[in-house]
Amino acid sequence: MSDAAQPTAAEVRAAAEAVKTALDRHLAAVERRSGQDDPAVYEAFNALAAAAEAYDELLYDRHDEVTPFEIPDVDDSPPPYAGPEEPHALSVLIRRDYAVVEPQRLIAQARRVTDLDREDEPVTTHAALGVLFGEYEPDEIASRHTEFGLEEGDSTLWVEAAEDLAEPGEWLNDPFDQVDQESIVCRFDVSAVFDEDDEEDDEDDDDIEDVEGDGHDEDEEDHDEDDEHDDDVNDGESDGPVPARRA
């Protein structure tokens, strides 16, 4: 970066002052919080994150230095709840992903449901899925997915609040298109990626324990070597006098 493009010292100082101001505003918003999803806290959080990120960039451009803070991606943060305080209706949106890992098992289950003979025309995986999901509730398939030759992927459940129940047939053509993020009361996500994060944390803990354990073992080995050395000296004394050493 050229000197002309670098921020001035005054700009860096102003960015630092902006961080201080954003910190004060965020603390004040937290202290005045009216509920868990207070929009004032959400806005103050985003303002603080933006100010800290701007300061970090200017500090690096001007002084080739960074801050010790990790700035979260504010776009990943869910918006605060802005739906009705007393909802009179709700929508439950569910998505569950499955991999078809044993097609023959899936087809066999479909045959049991339809009482088809083995000699009849072969059933396709597509047809078997239609039979099973037409016969069983989604929750039962989720609990018995292994029996049906399926493997679970990610899943999510959203609960959206509304003022009134939708008119019959209103959203059937596009059921997931009009979700209002600010009306989501709660959501529950399940993914293997969360398990991987937990495993990485466990591995880090194991590494720390191994390092501590190795150090302890080395101390014991050194202690054992000292004992062996003492035994050798004692053995030498038993054979005769040990020559005196000069001070």
Buried (B, 14 or more C-beta within 10 A) or exposed (E): EEEEEBBEEEBBEBBBEBBEEBBEBBEEBEEEEEEEBBBBBBBBBBBBBBBBBBBBBBBBBBEEEEBEEEBEEBEEEEEBBEBEEEBEEEBEBEEBEBEBEBEEBBBBBBBEEEEBEEEEEEBEBEEBBEBBEEBBEEEEBBEEBEBBBBEBEEBBBBBBBBEEEEEEEEEEEEEEEEEEBBBBEEEEEBBEEEEEEEEEEEEEEEEEEEEEEEEEEEEEEEEEEEEEEEEEEEEEEEEEEEEEEEE
